[in-house]
Every structure is written in structure tokens, then in C-alpha cells.
Amino acid sequence: MADESAVVKFFAEERPAVVLVAAAKVGGIKANNDFPVEFLLENLRIQNNVIRSAYESGVRKLLFLGSSCIYPKFAPQPIPETAFLGGPLEPTNEAYAIAKIAGIKLCQAFSREYGANFISAMPTNLYGPNDNFDLETSHVLAALMRKAHDAKVRKDQKLIVWGTGQPRREFLHVDDLASACLLLLEKYDSPDIVNVGFGKDISIHELAELICEVVGFDGELAWDTSKPDGTPRKLLDVSKLCALGWQPAISLRDGITRTYQWFRANCV
């Protein structure tokens, strides 16, 4: 999708009526911090190519998936949609956030200038089957699952985790995101952004303990405080989406259990 001619050719041949832009170059704190140029350029290319070709081919509706990273580092909690562009971003994933902000603004521009029905949703941290479990590029939940599994297999006595464990994060299973996207495509037509989250958060320390319990690692957790924590807290205000009739259906424990079952069947 970073290849403009390939994207133009796809839309000309397939003529989709509805487009959901979920493609992106993504990663955890380390990958975002180490490769800001790649995160900014690749995501801008993907977004610009797909959104422009979608409009030019006459799609009826487009849903662009942004990220909770678009919000200020010290946004009010839970984060309302009105906090957008209300302060400085978290430096460790600023490049990714800026790319996503550009995608939101491009959708809003097409809506304002051409009347396109292009909407944008901001998912919280996602997890589930087919996640990326590579320790160099994965997000926190998948990385902790891989680490805990490997530590259990090696019979390690200690599991080292980045940061202090104090930051709080919200996690949503991908199946719940899918149901939210379907509802938005059916019932939401405003260019104003809308949050998609679980509605509750958990500390990274509590998350690590829960994953270790599900995986079956009974060793000690050790915290590498020389590594960054990232944003102190990210909990989305999902009242706008819930007012449309949506609620998440998969608890964090159940979701992690399902994901670990998938991981064991497909990644080891």
C-alpha cells in the first residue's frame, strides 16, 4: 500500500464500496523510538495512497483507524475526543502519532471540501490472534506474553520487564474492535473522531502478573527502570461510542487466555 501505482490499480480493478483503513507500520516503544523516520514516512505513504484512491474511485464510505497515541501525553483521564491536539505528544511515539493525525485531518479535509463520508476511529491498545510477538517490534501485551512463555520454557526464575510497571494502559481484543467498526460503518457519519476502547485500564505491573498467571510462569518479576515508561496513563472515554449501542464483550482475562491459546498453536 506504500506503492501508489499498485493502490491506484487495485481500486480501479476492485471498485470497493466501503473501505476500512487498518494498514499501518506499527510497533512498541523501542521500535517507535528507534525508527521515527520510517514510522512517519511509511504511514504517510499508506494513508495518502489509500484515502486519495478511495475518493477518486468513488467509494461510498471510508473508516480510518487512528490511534490513542494521537492524544497529548498528559491528556485528561479518561481521554475525551475533545482532547485531540490539546497539548504535546508522548515523545517516544511522536512520529507515529503525527502520521495518524495527518490521516485524520486528510479524512476531515475530504469530508469538508468534497462531502466525502470519511470517518475516523481511535482504537486503544489492541491484542488478539495474529498479533506480532517479536520482542524487538511488538506492543507491550504481546511482548510480555512472549517473554513469559519463553521464561516458562527455560524454567527461568526471573522475568525482566521494561520500566517501573506503574503506567496504566487499556486493552481491547481485536474482535471487539471489529464489532465497533461494523457499528460505526452502519450508524456513524460524522467527520469528528470517535474513541474505541474497553473503558477500564490496568497497570503494567498488574498486566504482567495476569499474563504470567495465564501462561503459567511462577517466577519473579524484575523491573528494568532504565527503560522508558511512555505515557503515564491512557484510558479512553468511550461514552460517545457506547451511546450508539456498542459495548465490549471480551474481558481482559478471557482475551489473554484466548490469545495465549492461539500463540501456542501458531507461534511455538
Backbone hydrogen bonds in HBPLUS format (Angstrom, degrees):
<---DONOR---> <-ACCEPTOR-->    atom                        ^
c    i                          cat <-CA-CA->   ^        H-A-AA   ^      H-
h    n   atom  resd res      DA  || num        DHA   H-A  angle D-A-AA Bond
n    s   type  num  typ     dist DA aas  dist angle  dist       angle   num
A0007-VAL N   A0003-ASP O   3.06 MM   4  6.36 154.9  2.12 155.4 162.8     1
A0008-VAL N   A0004-GLU O   2.95 MM   4  6.21 166.0  1.97 156.7 160.3     2
A0009-LYS N   A0005-SER O   2.97 MM   4  6.10 158.4  2.02 144.2 150.3     3
A0010-PHE N   A0006-ALA O   2.97 MM   4  6.15 155.5  2.03 143.0 149.6     4
A0011-PHE N   A0007-VAL O   3.07 MM   4  6.34 169.2  2.08 158.8 159.5     5
A0012-ALA N   A0008-VAL O   3.01 MM   4  6.17 154.8  2.08 147.1 154.5     6
A0013-GLU N   A0009-LYS O   3.01 MM   4  6.16 148.9  2.10 147.6 155.2     7
A0014-GLU N   A0010-PHE O   2.82 MM   4  5.87 170.0  1.83 161.2 164.3     8
A0015-ARG N   A0011-PHE O   3.01 MM   4  5.19 151.2  2.09 126.9 135.3     9
A0060-ARG N   A0017-ALA O   2.62 MM  43  5.19 138.7  1.79 133.8 147.0    10
A0061-LYS N   A0017-ALA O   3.34 MM  44  6.88 148.3  2.44 149.0 156.5    11
A0019-VAL N   A0061-LYS O   2.97 MM  42  6.44 156.3  2.03 150.8 158.6    12
A0063-LEU N   A0019-VAL O   2.81 MM  44  6.30 155.6  1.87 155.8 164.1    13
A0021-VAL N   A0063-LEU O   2.75 MM  42  6.11 155.3  1.81 153.2 162.0    14
A0065-LEU N   A0021-VAL O   3.09 MM  44  5.98 165.4  2.11 151.9 151.5    15
A0032-ASN N   A0028-GLY O   3.01 MM   4  6.12 171.1  2.02 161.0 163.9    16
A0033-ASN N   A0029-ILE O   2.88 MM   4  5.90 157.8  1.93 150.2 156.8    17
A0034-ASP N   A0030-LYS O   2.87 MM   4  5.96 149.4  1.96 150.3 158.7    18
A0035-PHE N   A0031-ALA O   3.02 MM   4  5.97 149.5  2.12 149.7 155.3    19
A0039-PHE N   A0035-PHE O   3.08 MM   4  6.30 163.1  2.11 155.0 160.1    20
A0040-LEU N   A0036-PRO O   2.98 MM   4  6.07 154.0  2.05 145.6 152.0    21
A0041-LEU N   A0037-VAL O   2.89 MM   4  6.02 173.3  1.89 160.9 161.2    22
A0042-GLU N   A0038-GLU O   2.98 MM   4  5.66 156.8  2.03 140.8 147.9    23
A0044-LEU N   A0040-LEU O   3.07 MM   4  6.14 155.1  2.14 146.1 153.4    24
A0045-ARG N   A0041-LEU O   2.96 MM   4  6.18 159.4  2.01 152.0 157.5    25
A0046-ILE N   A0042-GLU O   3.05 MM   4  6.24 169.3  2.06 149.5 152.1    26
A0047-GLN N   A0043-ASN O   3.02 MM   4  6.08 174.2  2.02 151.3 152.9    27
A0048-ASN N   A0044-LEU O   2.93 MM   4  5.90 168.4  1.95 150.6 154.2    28
A0049-ASN N   A0045-ARG O   3.00 MM   4  6.00 167.1  2.02 151.4 155.5    29
A0050-VAL N   A0046-ILE O   3.05 MM   4  6.17 173.0  2.06 156.5 158.7    30
A0051-ILE N   A0047-GLN O   2.88 MM   4  5.84 167.9  1.90 159.5 163.0    31
A0052-ARG N   A0048-ASN O   3.08 MM   4  5.86 159.3  2.13 138.8 145.4    32
A0053-SER N   A0049-ASN O   3.06 MM   4  6.03 160.9  2.10 141.9 148.0    33
A0054-ALA N   A0050-VAL O   2.85 MM   4  5.90 149.6  1.94 145.9 154.8    34
A0055-TYR N   A0051-ILE O   3.13 MM   4  6.38 158.4  2.18 144.9 149.5    35
A0056-GLU N   A0052-ARG O   2.93 MM   4  6.20 169.5  1.95 154.7 157.7    36
A0057-SER N   A0053-SER O   2.92 MM   4  5.95 140.3  2.08 143.3 152.1    37
A0059-VAL N   A0054-ALA O   3.12 MM   5  5.58 175.1  2.12 161.1 159.6    38
A0058-GLY N   A0055-TYR O   3.03 MM   3  5.21 156.1  2.09 106.6 114.3    39
A0062-LEU N   A0117-ASN O   3.13 MM  55  6.53 157.7  2.18 147.5 149.8    40
A0119-ILE N   A0062-LEU O   2.82 MM  57  6.19 163.1  1.85 168.8 166.7    41
A0064-PHE N   A0119-ILE O   2.84 MM  55  6.21 167.9  1.86 153.7 156.2    42
A0121-ALA N   A0064-PHE O   2.94 MM  57  6.33 155.9  2.00 157.6 164.9    43
A0066-GLY N   A0121-ALA O   2.76 MM  55  5.92 168.0  1.77 163.4 166.8    44
A0070-ILE N   A0067-SER O   3.23 MM   3  5.97 171.3  2.24 117.9 120.0    45
A0068-SER N   A0123-PRO O   3.09 MM  55  6.01 123.5  2.43 168.3 157.0    46
A0071-TYR N   A0068-SER O   3.27 MM   3  6.00 171.4  2.28 119.3 121.9    47
A0075-ALA N   A0072-PRO O   3.26 MM   3  5.01 137.7  2.45 118.1 109.3    48
A0073-LYS N   A0088-PRO O   2.90 MM  15  6.33 157.9  1.95 150.3 154.2    49
A0079-ILE N   A0235-LEU O   2.61 MM 156  6.01 159.5  1.65 154.0 158.1    50
A0237-ASP N   A0079-ILE O   2.86 MM 158  5.09 165.0  1.88 129.4 125.0    51
A0083-ALA N   A0080-PRO O   3.02 MM   3  5.70 169.2  2.03 121.3 124.6    52
A0084-PHE N   A0081-GLU O   3.22 MM   3  5.93 170.0  2.23 120.7 123.3    53
A0086-GLY N   A0083-ALA O   2.92 MM   3  5.14 135.4  2.13 147.1 138.3    54
A0093-ASN N   A0090-GLU O   3.35 MM   3  6.10 149.8  2.45 119.7 125.9    55
A0094-GLU N   A0091-PRO O   3.44 MM   3  4.97 172.5  2.45 103.4 102.0    56
A0097-ALA N   A0093-ASN O   3.05 MM   4  6.28 163.1  2.08 152.1 157.4    57
A0098-ILE N   A0094-GLU O   2.85 MM   4  6.05 158.9  1.90 153.7 158.9    58
A0099-ALA N   A0095-ALA O   3.10 MM   4  6.35 155.6  2.16 146.0 152.1    59
A0100-LYS N   A0096-TYR O   3.03 MM   4  6.35 159.7  2.07 150.5 155.9    60
A0101-ILE N   A0097-ALA O   2.83 MM   4  6.09 154.3  1.89 151.0 158.9    61
A0102-ALA N   A0098-ILE O   2.95 MM   4  6.17 152.9  2.02 144.8 151.8    62
A0103-GLY N   A0099-ALA O   3.03 MM   4  6.40 147.4  2.14 143.8 152.8    63
A0104-ILE N   A0100-LYS O   2.99 MM   4  6.35 155.9  2.05 150.7 156.4    64
A0105-LYS N   A0101-ILE O   2.96 MM   4  6.20 167.2  1.98 153.1 156.5    65
A0106-LEU N   A0102-ALA O   2.88 MM   4  6.05 144.2  2.01 142.4 152.3    66
A0107-CYS N   A0103-GLY O   3.07 MM   4  6.32 159.0  2.11 147.2 151.8    67
A0108-GLN N   A0104-ILE O   2.95 MM   4  6.27 160.7  1.99 152.2 158.0    68
A0109-ALA N   A0105-LYS O   2.85 MM   4  5.97 144.4  1.98 138.1 148.1    69
A0110-PHE N   A0106-LEU O   2.96 MM   4  6.24 159.4  2.00 151.0 155.4    70
A0111-SER N   A0107-CYS O   3.01 MM   4  6.24 151.5  2.10 143.9 152.2    71
A0112-ARG N   A0108-GLN O   2.89 MM   4  6.10 159.9  1.93 146.8 151.8    72
A0113-GLU N   A0109-ALA O   2.80 MM   4  5.83 170.9  1.80 155.9 159.1    73
A0114-TYR N   A0110-PHE O   2.94 MM   4  5.34 150.1  2.03 128.5 138.2    74
A0116-ALA N   A0110-PHE O   3.30 MM   6  5.61 166.9  2.32 123.6 119.9    75
A0115-GLY N   A0111-SER O   2.93 MM   4  4.45 130.0  2.18 114.3 121.8    76
A0194-VAL N   A0120-SER O   3.21 MM  74  6.68 140.5  2.38 142.1 153.5    77
A0122-MET N   A0194-VAL O   2.83 MM  72  6.05 158.6  1.88 145.9 150.6    78
A0196-VAL N   A0122-MET O   2.93 MM  74  5.71 155.8  1.99 136.8 129.8    79
A0124-THR N   A0196-VAL O   2.92 MM  72  6.26 132.2  2.16 171.4 167.8    80
A0172-LEU N   A0125-ASN O   2.83 MM  47  6.17 157.2  1.88 162.4 170.3    81
A0127-TYR N   A0172-LEU O   3.26 MM  45  6.46 137.7  2.45 146.5 147.3    82
A0174-VAL N   A0127-TYR O   2.98 MM  47  5.92 144.7  2.11 167.2 170.4    83
A0137-THR N   A0134-ASP O   3.23 MM   3  5.68 138.4  2.42 108.6 118.7    84
A0138-SER N   A0134-ASP O   2.86 MM   4  5.38 140.3  2.02 165.9 167.9    85
A0143-ALA N   A0139-HIS O   2.91 MM   4  5.97 158.8  1.96 158.9 166.0    86
A0144-LEU N   A0140-VAL O   2.88 MM   4  6.00 160.8  1.92 152.0 156.6    87
A0145-MET N   A0141-LEU O   3.01 MM   4  6.23 152.5  2.09 145.8 153.5    88
A0146-ARG N   A0142-ALA O   2.99 MM   4  6.24 162.4  2.02 149.2 153.3    89
A0147-LYS N   A0143-ALA O   2.92 MM   4  6.12 165.4  1.94 150.9 155.3    90
A0148-ALA N   A0144-LEU O   2.86 MM   4  5.95 164.0  1.89 148.0 152.5    91
A0149-HIS N   A0145-MET O   2.95 MM   4  6.06 160.5  1.98 148.0 153.7    92
A0150-ASP N   A0146-ARG O   2.92 MM   4  6.09 171.0  1.93 155.1 157.8    93
A0151-ALA N   A0147-LYS O   2.88 MM   4  6.01 157.3  1.93 147.5 154.4    94
A0152-LYS N   A0148-ALA O   2.95 MM   4  6.11 151.2  2.03 143.1 150.6    95
A0153-VAL N   A0149-HIS O   2.96 MM   4  6.25 162.6  1.99 154.8 159.1    96
A0154-ARG N   A0150-ASP O   2.96 MM   4  6.17 156.2  2.02 147.9 154.2    97
A0155-LYS N   A0151-ALA O   2.97 MM   4  5.87 111.8  2.45 131.5 147.5    98
A0156-ASP N   A0151-ALA O   2.91 MM   5  5.08 158.2  1.96 150.8 153.7    99
A0155-LYS N   A0152-LYS O   3.08 MM   3  4.89 145.5  2.20  95.8 106.4   100
A0220-GLU N   A0157-GLN O   2.83 MM  63  6.11 171.0  1.84 143.0 140.1   101
A0159-LEU N   A0220-GLU O   2.74 MM  61  6.12 151.4  1.82 165.2 175.0   102
A0222-ALA N   A0159-LEU O   2.83 MM  63  5.86 167.0  1.85 149.2 148.0   103
A0161-VAL N   A0222-ALA O   2.76 MM  61  6.09 159.4  1.80 166.8 173.8   104
A0224-ASP N   A0161-VAL O   2.82 MM  63  5.96 168.4  1.83 157.4 161.3   105
A0163-GLY N   A0224-ASP O   2.90 MM  61  5.32 134.2  2.11 143.6 130.0   106
A0205-HIS N   A0165-GLY O   2.92 MM  40  4.37 143.2  2.06 137.9 126.1   107
A0204-ILE N   A0167-PRO O   2.92 MM  37  5.97 145.4  2.04 170.6 178.1   108
A0168-ARG N   A0232-PRO O   2.92 MM  64  6.41 154.1  1.99 148.7 152.6   109
A0234-LYS N   A0168-ARG O   3.17 MM  66  6.48 143.9  2.30 140.8 151.1   110
A0169-ARG N   A0202-ILE O   2.85 MM  33  5.52 163.7  1.87 155.2 151.7   111
A0202-ILE N   A0169-ARG O   2.83 MM  33  5.52 148.5  1.93 144.0 152.1   112
A0176-ASP N   A0173-HIS O   2.97 MM   3  5.45 130.0  2.23 110.6 123.1   113
A0177-LEU N   A0173-HIS O   3.18 MM   4  6.63 150.9  2.27 146.3 155.1   114
A0178-ALA N   A0174-VAL O   2.90 MM   4  6.18 155.9  1.96 148.0 154.2   115
A0179-SER N   A0175-ASP O   3.13 MM   4  6.41 155.3  2.19 141.7 147.0   116
A0180-ALA N   A0176-ASP O   3.06 MM   4  6.29 152.0  2.14 144.2 151.8   117
A0181-CYS N   A0177-LEU O   2.88 MM   4  6.18 155.7  1.94 154.7 161.4   118
A0182-LEU N   A0178-ALA O   3.07 MM   4  6.35 160.0  2.11 151.1 155.6   119
A0183-LEU N   A0179-SER O   3.12 MM   4  6.35 158.1  2.17 142.9 148.6   120
A0184-LEU N   A0180-ALA O   2.93 MM   4  6.20 160.7  1.97 152.0 157.2   121
A0185-LEU N   A0181-CYS O   2.91 MM   4  6.13 156.9  1.97 151.6 157.7   122
A0186-GLU N   A0182-LEU O   3.08 MM   4  6.27 139.4  2.25 140.2 150.8   123
A0186-GLU N   A0183-LEU O   3.11 MM   3  5.11 126.2  2.41  93.8 108.1   124
A0187-LYS N   A0183-LEU O   2.78 MM   4  5.87 150.8  1.86 154.5 163.1   125
A0188-TYR N   A0184-LEU O   2.95 MM   4  4.77 153.5  2.02 131.6 133.0   126
A0207-LEU N   A0203-SER O   2.85 MM   4  6.16 156.0  1.91 151.2 158.9   127
A0208-ALA N   A0204-ILE O   2.87 MM   4  6.04 160.2  1.91 146.8 151.2   128
A0209-GLU N   A0205-HIS O   3.08 MM   4  6.34 157.8  2.13 146.9 152.6   129
A0210-LEU N   A0206-GLU O   2.96 MM   4  6.17 156.8  2.01 147.7 154.0   130
A0211-ILE N   A0207-LEU O   2.90 MM   4  6.15 164.4  1.92 156.6 160.4   131
A0212-CYS N   A0208-ALA O   2.97 MM   4  6.11 162.5  2.00 148.1 153.2   132
A0213-GLU N   A0209-GLU O   2.99 MM   4  6.17 150.0  2.08 142.6 150.8   133
A0214-VAL N   A0210-LEU O   2.98 MM   4  6.28 160.8  2.02 152.3 156.7   134
A0215-VAL N   A0211-ILE O   2.82 MM   4  5.95 166.1  1.84 156.8 161.0   135
A0216-GLY N   A0212-CYS O   2.81 MM   4  5.71 145.2  1.93 138.8 148.2   136
A0217-PHE N   A0212-CYS O   2.94 MM   5  4.93 143.4  2.08 139.8 146.0   137
A0227-LYS N   A0224-ASP O   3.16 MM   3  5.99 168.7  2.18 121.6 125.2   138
A0242-CYS N   A0238-VAL O   2.94 MM   4  6.17 168.0  1.96 159.7 163.7   139
A0243-ALA N   A0239-SER O   2.97 MM   4  5.99 141.7  2.12 139.2 147.9   140
A0244-LEU N   A0241-LEU O   2.95 MM   3  5.35 150.3  2.03 108.8 118.1   141
A0245-GLY N   A0242-CYS O   2.93 MM   3  5.19 157.9  1.98 107.4 114.6   142
A0255-GLY N   A0251-SER O   2.83 MM   4  5.94 159.0  1.87 150.8 157.7   143
A0256-ILE N   A0252-LEU O   2.87 MM   4  6.02 160.5  1.90 152.7 157.3   144
A0257-THR N   A0253-ARG O   2.95 MM   4  6.13 158.4  2.00 149.0 155.3   145
A0258-ARG N   A0254-ASP O   2.94 MM   4  6.17 163.7  1.96 151.2 155.1   146
A0259-THR N   A0255-GLY O   2.91 MM   4  6.07 158.6  1.96 145.3 151.9   147
A0260-TYR N   A0256-ILE O   2.86 MM   4  6.03 155.4  1.92 148.8 155.0   148
A0261-GLN N   A0257-THR O   3.04 MM   4  6.27 153.6  2.11 146.3 153.5   149
A0262-TRP N   A0258-ARG O   3.02 MM   4  6.35 154.1  2.09 147.3 154.1   150
A0263-PHE N   A0259-THR O   2.82 MM   4  6.07 158.1  1.86 148.2 154.9   151
A0264-ARG N   A0260-TYR O   2.91 MM   4  6.11 163.7  1.94 152.1 154.8   152
A0265-ALA N   A0261-GLN O   3.17 MM   4  6.31 145.9  2.29 138.5 147.4   153
A0266-ASN N   A0262-TRP O   2.95 MM   4  6.05 132.1  2.19 147.0 159.9   154
A0266-ASN N   A0263-PHE O   3.25 MM   3  5.25 135.9  2.45  95.6 107.3   155
A0267-CYS N   A0263-PHE O   2.73 MM   4  5.15 152.9  1.80 152.0 153.3   156
